[in-house]
Amino acid sequence: MSSSTDFSKLPLCPQSPNCVSSESSNSDQRISPLRFTGISPDQAMVILKHVLLTLTNQVQERDNGSGLHAEVKSSVFGFVDEIDALLNPDRNQIDIRSASRTGYYDFGVNRRRIEQIRNDFDKRVMQAQKT
């Protein structure tokens, strides 16, 4: 879990290639934030929390619901990866980060995980827009 108590920014990615973040300045680690329209920022965070709960039962809210932290255990070796998300309501986006807690290479696991989260999030946002 991130040791930072300031959740106004996502934790920085380490120099190792086992992390992706929408706030990273390193192009190899950069990934697009989650974007939403047609729903409120609060709804977007509820949707993201539900998406994360499909991956793990350990999702913690931070800063009155503007941030989320989750830990996901790999099915094969049991490694723990951390996911952090931070709402940016002025830009209708959620900044997101996924990082391996141990090891050096992740063979693209964190990037694929965020893209899976994005796909599920986008589908649920579209469903919410229809209601």
C-alpha positions in Angstrom: 0.0 0.0 0.0 1.2 3.5 -0.7 2.9 5.1 2.3 1.9 8.6 1.2 -0.8 10.2 3.1 -1.2 13.0 0.5 -3.5 11.6 -2.1 -3.7 14.8 -4.2 -1.4 12.9 -6.7 -0.8 9.3 -7.4 2.3 7.6 -6.1 5.2 7.9 -8.5 6.2 4.9 -10.5 9.6 3.5 -9.7 12.3 3.3 -12.3 11.5 -0.4 -12.9 9.2 -1.3 -15.9 6.5 -2.8 -13.7 4.3 0.2 -13.3 2.0 2.3 -15.4 0.4 5.7 -14.5 -1.6 8.4 -16.2 0.6 10.9 -14.3 3.9 9.4 -15.4 6.3 11.6 -17.4 8.1 8.5 -18.7 6.5 7.5 -22.0 7.1 3.8 -21.4 5.1 4.0 -18.2 2.4 6.5 -19.3 -1.2 5.3 -19.8 -4.3 7.4 -20.5 -6.6 8.3 -17.6 -10.1 7.0 -17.4 -12.5 9.6 -18.9 -16.2 10.0 -18.4 -19.0 12.2 -19.7 -22.8 12.2 -19.1 -22.5 11.1 -15.5 -21.4 12.8 -12.3 -17.9 12.5 -10.9 -19.4 10.6 -7.9 -21.1 8.2 -10.2 -17.8 7.6 -12.0 -16.0 6.7 -8.8 -18.8 4.3 -7.8 -18.5 2.6 -11.2 -14.8 2.3 -10.9 -15.1 0.9 -7.4 -17.5 -1.8 -8.7 -15.1 -2.6 -11.6 -12.2 -2.9 -9.1 -14.4 -5.2 -6.9 -14.6 -7.6 -9.8 -10.8 -8.0 -9.5 -10.4 -8.0 -5.7 -12.4 -7.6 -2.5 -9.8 -5.2 -1.1 -10.8 -1.7 -2.3 -10.3 1.2 0.1 -11.7 4.7 -0.4 -9.4 7.7 0.2 -10.0 11.4 0.7 -13.8 11.3 1.1 -14.3 9.1 -2.0 -12.0 11.1 -4.4 -9.4 8.3 -4.4 -9.4 4.5 -4.4 -6.7 2.0 -3.6 -6.9 -1.7 -4.4 -4.5 -4.7 -4.1 -4.7 -7.5 -6.7 -3.0 -10.8 -6.2 -1.8 -12.7 -9.3 -3.4 -16.1 -9.8 -0.2 -18.0 -10.6 2.5 -16.8 -8.2 0.4 -14.8 -5.7 2.3 -11.5 -6.3 0.5 -8.4 -5.1 0.0 -5.5 -7.4 -1.4 -2.1 -6.3 -3.9 0.0 -8.1 -4.5 3.7 -7.2 -7.1 6.0 -8.7 -7.6 9.7 -8.1 -10.7 11.6 -9.3 -10.0 14.8 -11.3 -13.6 16.2 -11.5 -12.6 19.4 -13.3 -11.3 17.3 -16.3 -13.9 14.6 -16.1 -11.2 12.0 -15.6 -9.8 9.5 -13.1 -6.1 9.3 -13.0 -4.9 5.7 -12.5 -1.8 3.8 -11.6 -1.0 0.1 -11.4 2.3 -1.2 -10.0 3.9 -4.5 -9.0 4.8 -4.5 -5.3 7.8 -6.8 -6.0 10.0 -7.8 -8.9 11.3 -5.8 -11.8 9.5 -6.9 -15.0 5.8 -7.4 -15.2 5.6 -8.5 -18.8 2.9 -5.9 -19.5 0.5 -7.2 -16.8 -0.1 -3.8 -15.2 -0.8 -2.2 -18.6 -3.2 -5.0 -19.6 -4.9 -4.7 -16.3 -5.6 -1.0 -16.6 -6.8 -1.5 -20.2 -9.2 -4.2 -18.9 -10.4 -1.8 -16.2 -10.8 0.9 -18.8 -12.9 -1.4 -21.0 -15.2 -2.5 -18.1 -15.4 1.1 -16.8 -16.4 2.5 -20.3 -19.1 -0.2 -20.7 -20.6 0.6 -17.3 -20.4 4.4 -17.9 -22.4 3.8 -21.2 -25.0 1.8 -19.3 -25.3 4.5 -16.7 -25.7 7.2 -19.3 -28.8 5.3 -20.6 -30.5 5.3 -17.2 
